[in-house]
Amino acid sequence: MSDCLFCKIIKGEIPSDKVYEDDVVYAFKDIDPKAPNHFLIIPKKHYASILDVPKDIGILDHIHEVACKLSKEYGFDEGGFRLVNNCGDDGGQTVKHLHYHLLGGRSFSWPPG
């Protein structure tokens, strides 16, 4: 989508602080981090939300694999981390491109506060 913020980041039209990239996903540091390590993991193919991902596609598995890889690489796998997907306006999704927040490096309480 030509007006999608994340599609523009993937194309290099908008700068980002990349932490990982392969043929399927792109991951970068969040510009408004909520933890010492706060990355966004996004598929290169545009899906407006998790509701638009076909059930037989492995993109969600791949995103989870990348999240585990990054948590180990940045050293917050042992203490734990949060992997979050927001869906829709009421779910807190502000960019209409499927993305996961990977947050680590601090303790999290539930429910968030």
C-alpha positions as CSV (number, residue, x, y, z in Angstrom):
1,M,0.0,0.0,0.0
2,S,1.4,3.3,-1.1
3,D,0.3,5.3,2.0
4,C,1.2,2.7,4.7
5,L,3.9,3.9,7.1
6,F,5.4,0.4,7.5
7,C,5.4,-0.3,3.8
8,K,7.4,2.9,3.3
9,I,9.8,1.8,6.0
10,I,10.3,-1.6,4.3
11,K,11.0,0.2,1.0
12,G,13.5,2.5,2.6
13,E,11.5,5.6,2.0
14,I,11.4,6.3,5.7
15,P,14.5,5.7,7.8
16,S,14.5,3.2,10.6
17,D,16.9,1.5,13.0
18,K,16.9,-2.0,11.6
19,V,17.7,-4.9,13.8
20,Y,16.8,-7.8,11.5
21,E,15.7,-8.4,7.9
22,D,15.1,-11.5,5.7
23,D,13.0,-12.2,2.7
24,V,9.8,-12.3,4.7
25,V,10.0,-9.9,7.6
26,Y,11.7,-6.6,8.7
27,A,12.4,-5.7,12.3
28,F,13.4,-2.3,13.7
29,K,13.6,-0.3,16.9
30,D,10.4,1.4,18.0
31,I,10.8,5.2,17.9
32,D,8.8,5.5,21.2
33,P,10.2,2.5,23.2
34,K,8.3,1.2,26.2
35,A,11.2,-1.0,27.3
36,P,15.0,-1.0,27.0
37,N,14.5,-3.3,24.0
38,H,11.4,-2.5,22.0
39,F,11.3,-3.8,18.4
40,L,8.6,-4.0,15.8
41,I,8.5,-7.1,13.7
42,I,6.5,-6.7,10.5
43,P,5.9,-8.8,7.4
44,K,7.1,-7.4,4.1
45,K,3.8,-8.3,2.6
46,H,1.1,-6.0,3.6
47,Y,-1.7,-7.4,5.8
48,A,-3.9,-4.8,7.5
49,S,-4.2,-6.8,10.7
50,I,-3.9,-10.4,12.0
51,L,-7.4,-10.9,10.8
52,D,-6.2,-10.7,7.2
53,V,-3.6,-13.4,7.4
54,P,-4.7,-16.7,5.8
55,K,-4.6,-19.6,8.2
56,D,-2.4,-21.8,6.0
57,I,0.4,-19.2,5.7
58,G,3.5,-19.6,7.9
59,I,4.1,-15.8,8.4
60,L,3.0,-16.0,12.1
61,D,5.3,-18.9,12.8
62,H,8.2,-17.0,11.1
63,I,7.5,-13.8,13.1
64,H,7.6,-15.9,16.3
65,E,10.9,-17.5,15.3
66,V,12.4,-14.0,14.6
67,A,11.1,-12.8,18.0
68,C,12.9,-15.7,19.7
69,K,16.1,-15.1,17.7
70,L,16.1,-11.4,18.6
71,S,15.4,-12.1,22.3
72,K,18.5,-14.4,22.4
73,E,20.6,-12.0,20.4
74,Y,19.8,-9.0,22.6
75,G,20.1,-11.1,25.8
76,F,16.6,-10.8,27.3
77,D,15.5,-14.4,26.6
78,E,16.4,-15.7,30.0
79,G,14.6,-13.0,32.0
80,G,11.5,-13.0,29.8
81,F,9.9,-10.7,27.3
82,R,6.6,-9.6,25.9
83,L,5.4,-10.3,22.3
84,V,2.3,-8.2,21.6
85,N,0.0,-7.9,18.6
86,N,-2.7,-5.2,18.7
87,C,-5.7,-5.7,16.3
88,G,-8.1,-3.0,15.3
89,D,-8.8,0.4,16.8
90,D,-10.2,-1.0,20.1
91,G,-7.2,-3.3,20.4
92,G,-4.8,-0.3,20.2
93,Q,-3.6,-0.9,16.6
94,T,-2.4,2.5,15.3
95,V,-0.7,1.4,12.1
96,K,-2.9,-0.7,9.8
97,H,-0.1,-3.1,8.9
98,L,0.3,-6.4,10.8
99,H,3.1,-6.0,13.4
100,Y,4.3,-7.4,16.6
101,H,5.9,-5.5,19.5
102,L,8.8,-7.4,21.0
103,L,9.7,-5.9,24.4
104,G,12.4,-7.0,26.7
105,G,15.0,-5.8,29.3
106,R,12.6,-4.9,32.1
107,S,9.9,-6.6,34.2
108,F,6.3,-6.3,33.1
109,S,3.2,-6.4,35.3
110,W,-0.2,-7.8,34.2
111,P,-2.5,-6.2,33.6
112,P,-0.4,-3.3,32.1
113,G,-0.7,-0.1,34.1
